[in-house]
């Protein structure tokens, strides 16, 4: 088969002209192309990564936990959705950070670009700036409002969202406090910049969290069979929240 005999430098050029959505099909052409595209740091993935991602994101430590070019590109496609957030928020030029403007008496939320209904997924979220009185990280379905008046736990305020308020360590769903979380004595307060890993298992219908590489336990069980989106809500003016999709969680 002629395609299998193309050298790597030629494949680099060919793949640079294709859309990333087409690269998955290219991996099915032959074993040679599969092995080529399975190298997540080759020049083809590097080209698409440099084309899509802001230099700011590539030169800072935002993507420190997604080391390959393909993983960085995947994280970009899963990042915050500028078209699915409160009008009091905007996605910064790095593509991974949401900024809440200083608007009084408003709670503002954002969803990620991609929701999940199957599989196991993990992403990191961290606050840059004060939490304020309410700062919630969790999941939301597509129908949850992304803005409301007053200061409250927007993520978790309806039956279509599930949240962990980092300020008082409460789990919230359907407008009610479900439990304290994590179930530890003398839980330390969240510190600005600490990365929280959110672990969604759509096969087991559970949501869990990890902080400082410590598993904090399952937070919610019995999640519905709908598309669930990474989400946060914030109330503090000029606070910023970053989100980086990591892929399937690593067990153990």
DAJORA-V417751 format. One record per pair of residues at least 4 apart in sequence whose C-alpha atoms are under 6 Angstrom apart, sorted by sequence separation. I is the first residue (numbers start at 1). J is the second residue. D is the distance in Angstrom with one decimal. If there is no record, write none. Layout:
i=I j=J d=D
i=I j=J d=D
//
This chain:
i=11 j=15 d=5.9
i=34 j=38 d=6.0
i=43 j=47 d=5.9
i=49 j=53 d=5.8
i=131 j=135 d=5.5
i=153 j=157 d=5.9
i=165 j=169 d=5.3
i=172 j=176 d=5.5
i=201 j=205 d=5.6
i=210 j=214 d=5.3
i=66 j=71 d=5.6
i=92 j=97 d=5.5
i=156 j=161 d=4.7
i=165 j=170 d=5.4
i=172 j=177 d=4.6
i=201 j=206 d=5.3
i=210 j=215 d=4.4
i=27 j=33 d=5.3
i=66 j=72 d=5.7
i=91 j=97 d=5.7
i=155 j=161 d=5.5
i=156 j=162 d=4.4
i=164 j=170 d=5.8
i=171 j=177 d=5.7
i=172 j=178 d=5.5
i=210 j=216 d=5.3
i=27 j=34 d=4.1
i=91 j=98 d=4.4
i=155 j=162 d=6.0
i=156 j=163 d=4.9
i=164 j=171 d=4.6
i=171 j=178 d=5.3
i=200 j=207 d=4.8
i=209 j=216 d=5.7
i=90 j=98 d=5.6
i=155 j=163 d=5.2
i=163 j=171 d=5.8
i=171 j=179 d=5.4
i=199 j=207 d=5.8
i=82 j=91 d=5.7
i=90 j=99 d=5.5
i=163 j=172 d=5.3
i=170 j=179 d=5.9
i=199 j=208 d=5.1
i=208 j=217 d=5.9
i=89 j=99 d=5.5
i=170 j=180 d=4.7
i=199 j=209 d=5.8
i=208 j=218 d=4.3
i=89 j=100 d=4.5
i=162 j=173 d=5.0
i=169 j=180 d=5.8
i=170 j=181 d=5.7
i=198 j=209 d=4.8
i=207 j=218 d=6.0
i=208 j=219 d=5.0
i=88 j=100 d=6.0
i=89 j=101 d=6.0
i=169 j=181 d=5.3
i=197 j=209 d=5.6
i=207 j=219 d=5.7
i=88 j=101 d=5.6
i=197 j=210 d=4.9
i=207 j=220 d=5.1
i=196 j=210 d=5.8
i=206 j=220 d=5.5
i=159 j=174 d=4.3
i=196 j=211 d=4.8
i=206 j=221 d=4.5
i=156 j=172 d=4.8
i=158 j=174 d=4.0
i=205 j=221 d=5.9
i=79 j=96 d=5.6
i=156 j=173 d=4.1
i=157 j=174 d=5.1
i=158 j=175 d=5.5
i=205 j=222 d=5.3
i=156 j=174 d=5.7
i=157 j=175 d=4.0
i=205 j=223 d=4.8
i=141 j=160 d=5.3
i=156 j=175 d=5.9
i=49 j=69 d=5.9
i=140 j=160 d=5.9
i=140 j=161 d=4.2
i=86 j=108 d=5.4
i=139 j=161 d=5.5
i=46 j=69 d=5.4
i=86 j=109 d=5.7
i=139 j=162 d=5.3
i=45 j=69 d=5.6
i=49 j=73 d=5.4
i=85 j=109 d=5.8
i=138 j=162 d=5.7
i=45 j=70 d=5.6
i=85 j=110 d=4.1
i=138 j=163 d=4.3
i=137 j=163 d=5.4
i=41 j=68 d=5.5
i=84 j=111 d=5.9
i=136 j=163 d=5.8
i=137 j=164 d=5.4
i=4 j=32 d=5.4
i=16 j=44 d=5.7
i=40 j=68 d=5.7
i=41 j=69 d=5.3
i=136 j=164 d=5.3
i=15 j=44 d=5.9
i=40 j=69 d=6.0
i=136 j=165 d=4.3
i=40 j=70 d=5.0
i=135 j=165 d=5.5
i=81 j=112 d=5.1
i=135 j=166 d=5.7
i=12 j=44 d=4.9
i=80 j=112 d=4.2
i=81 j=113 d=4.8
i=79 j=112 d=5.5
i=80 j=113 d=5.8
i=134 j=167 d=6.0
i=79 j=113 d=5.9
i=182 j=216 d=5.8
i=78 j=113 d=5.3
i=78 j=114 d=5.5
i=57 j=94 d=5.0
i=109 j=146 d=4.6
i=56 j=94 d=5.6
i=108 j=146 d=5.9
i=108 j=147 d=4.6
i=54 j=94 d=5.5
i=107 j=147 d=5.7
i=107 j=148 d=5.4
i=106 j=148 d=5.9
i=106 j=149 d=4.6
i=105 j=149 d=5.9
i=106 j=150 d=4.9
i=107 j=151 d=5.4
i=105 j=150 d=4.5
i=106 j=151 d=6.0
i=86 j=146 d=5.2
i=85 j=146 d=5.7
i=86 j=147 d=5.4
i=128 j=192 d=5.7
i=127 j=192 d=5.6
i=128 j=193 d=5.7
i=127 j=193 d=5.6
i=126 j=193 d=5.6
i=126 j=194 d=5.8
i=126 j=195 d=4.8
i=125 j=195 d=5.7
i=124 j=195 d=6.0
i=125 j=196 d=5.3
i=124 j=196 d=5.4
i=124 j=197 d=4.5
i=123 j=197 d=5.6
i=123 j=198 d=5.4
i=122 j=198 d=5.5
i=122 j=199 d=4.6
i=121 j=199 d=5.9
i=121 j=200 d=5.2
i=120 j=200 d=5.8
i=120 j=201 d=4.5
i=120 j=202 d=5.9
i=119 j=202 d=5.3
i=118 j=202 d=5.0
i=119 j=203 d=5.9
i=117 j=202 d=6.0
i=141 j=228 d=5.0
i=140 j=228 d=5.6
i=140 j=229 d=5.3
i=139 j=229 d=5.4
i=139 j=230 d=5.0
i=139 j=231 d=5.1
i=138 j=231 d=5.4
i=137 j=232 d=4.5
i=136 j=232 d=5.5
i=136 j=233 d=5.3
i=135 j=234 d=5.0
i=132 j=236 d=4.9
i=117 j=226 d=5.7
i=117 j=227 d=4.7
i=129 j=239 d=4.9
i=116 j=227 d=4.9
i=115 j=227 d=5.0
i=116 j=228 d=5.1
i=128 j=240 d=5.1
i=115 j=228 d=4.8
i=127 j=240 d=5.9
i=128 j=241 d=5.9
i=115 j=229 d=4.2
i=127 j=241 d=4.5
i=126 j=241 d=5.6
i=126 j=242 d=5.4
i=112 j=229 d=5.7
i=125 j=242 d=5.6
i=111 j=229 d=5.9
i=112 j=230 d=5.2
i=125 j=243 d=4.5
i=111 j=230 d=5.7
i=124 j=243 d=5.5
i=111 j=231 d=4.5
i=124 j=244 d=5.2
i=110 j=231 d=5.6
i=123 j=244 d=5.5
i=110 j=232 d=5.9
i=123 j=245 d=4.1
i=109 j=232 d=5.6
i=123 j=246 d=5.0
i=109 j=233 d=4.0
i=122 j=246 d=5.5
i=108 j=233 d=5.4
i=122 j=247 d=5.5
i=108 j=234 d=5.5
i=121 j=247 d=5.4
i=122 j=248 d=5.7
i=107 j=234 d=5.9
i=121 j=248 d=4.5
i=122 j=249 d=5.3
i=107 j=235 d=4.9
i=120 j=248 d=5.4
i=121 j=249 d=6.0
i=102 j=237 d=3.7
i=101 j=237 d=5.3
i=102 j=238 d=5.6
i=100 j=237 d=5.9
i=101 j=238 d=5.1
i=100 j=238 d=5.2
i=100 j=239 d=5.6
i=99 j=240 d=4.5
i=98 j=240 d=5.5
i=98 j=241 d=5.3
i=97 j=241 d=5.5
i=97 j=242 d=4.3
i=96 j=242 d=5.5
i=96 j=243 d=5.8
i=75 j=244 d=5.7
i=75 j=245 d=4.7
//
